[in-house]
Amino acid sequence: MKILSPLGNPNSAMSANPVSIETIKRYYRVDRREIAFLRFIFEAYDGIAVLETLEPKAGIVVFHIAPDCERDVDAILQDLKKEIVIEPAHIQNELACGKISSTLQKERVW
């Protein structure tokens, strides 16, 4: 099975098993109404980070940051903090593995 390259060029197909790269994961709590906006912003900065929503009601997201892009992501987030609520989410490892809802029930939800 072949997957077309991002440019859609059928002559430069990628294998179905692309090489996995390690990303840096950072967890944040954001205003849940702003999740789509954040996703849009980071998609515009092609390749520096991918935003994943872990708990939409509580606004818990994780950024999967490409190697050597932490400074860029930090700069973007610092600028965005002037306009929207973005704060580090301190969640435990077991919560990051799919058990997030039970602990979040005790925390503030916007």
C-alpha positions in Angstrom: 0.0 0.0 0.0 1.3 3.5 -0.9 0.4 6.8 0.6 0.7 9.9 -1.6 3.1 12.5 -0.5 1.7 15.6 1.2 2.1 17.4 -2.1 -0.1 14.9 -3.8 2.6 13.8 -6.3 2.0 10.2 -7.2 5.6 9.8 -8.3 6.9 10.4 -4.7 4.8 8.0 -2.7 5.6 7.2 0.9 5.5 3.7 2.4 2.5 2.7 4.5 4.9 2.3 7.4 6.5 5.7 7.8 9.4 6.1 10.1 8.2 7.2 13.5 9.9 10.1 15.1 9.9 10.9 18.8 7.9 14.0 19.8 7.9 16.0 22.9 4.5 15.9 24.7 3.2 18.9 26.6 -0.1 18.9 28.3 -2.2 22.1 28.6 -5.6 23.2 29.8 -7.2 25.7 27.4 -10.6 27.4 27.1 -12.5 24.6 25.3 -14.0 27.1 22.9 -10.5 27.9 21.6 -9.4 24.3 20.8 -10.3 24.5 17.1 -8.6 27.9 16.9 -5.4 26.5 18.4 -5.5 23.5 16.1 -5.8 25.9 13.1 -2.9 28.1 14.3 -0.5 25.1 14.7 -1.6 23.5 11.4 -0.5 26.8 9.7 3.0 26.3 11.2 3.4 23.1 9.2 5.2 20.4 11.0 6.2 22.0 14.3 3.5 20.5 16.5 0.2 18.5 16.3 -2.6 19.3 18.7 -4.5 16.4 20.2 -7.6 16.9 22.4 -7.7 14.5 25.3 -10.7 15.8 27.2 -12.8 18.3 25.3 -15.2 19.3 28.1 -12.3 20.2 30.4 -10.1 21.7 27.6 -7.2 19.3 28.1 -5.0 19.1 25.1 -1.5 17.7 24.3 0.9 19.1 21.9 3.1 16.6 20.1 6.1 18.8 19.4 8.6 18.0 16.7 12.2 17.7 17.8 14.0 21.0 18.0 10.7 23.0 17.7 10.1 23.5 21.4 11.2 27.2 21.3 9.0 27.9 18.4 6.0 26.3 20.1 6.8 28.2 23.4 7.0 31.5 21.5 3.6 30.9 19.8 1.9 29.9 23.0 3.4 32.9 24.9 1.9 35.2 22.3 -1.5 33.4 22.3 -1.7 33.6 26.1 -2.2 37.3 25.7 -5.6 36.5 24.1 -6.8 33.2 25.4 -6.5 31.0 28.5 -3.6 28.5 28.1 -2.0 26.9 31.2 0.1 23.8 31.8 -2.0 20.8 32.8 -0.4 18.7 35.5 -1.7 15.2 34.8 -0.2 12.0 35.9 1.2 9.3 33.5 -1.8 7.0 34.1 -4.1 9.8 33.0 -2.2 10.3 29.8 -2.9 6.6 29.0 -6.6 7.0 28.8 -7.7 7.3 32.4 -8.0 11.1 32.3 -11.7 11.6 33.1 -11.8 10.4 36.7 -9.3 13.0 38.0 -10.6 15.8 35.9 -14.0 15.6 37.5 -12.4 17.1 40.6 -10.8 20.0 38.7 -12.2 23.3 37.4 -14.0 23.1 34.1 -14.7 26.2 32.0 
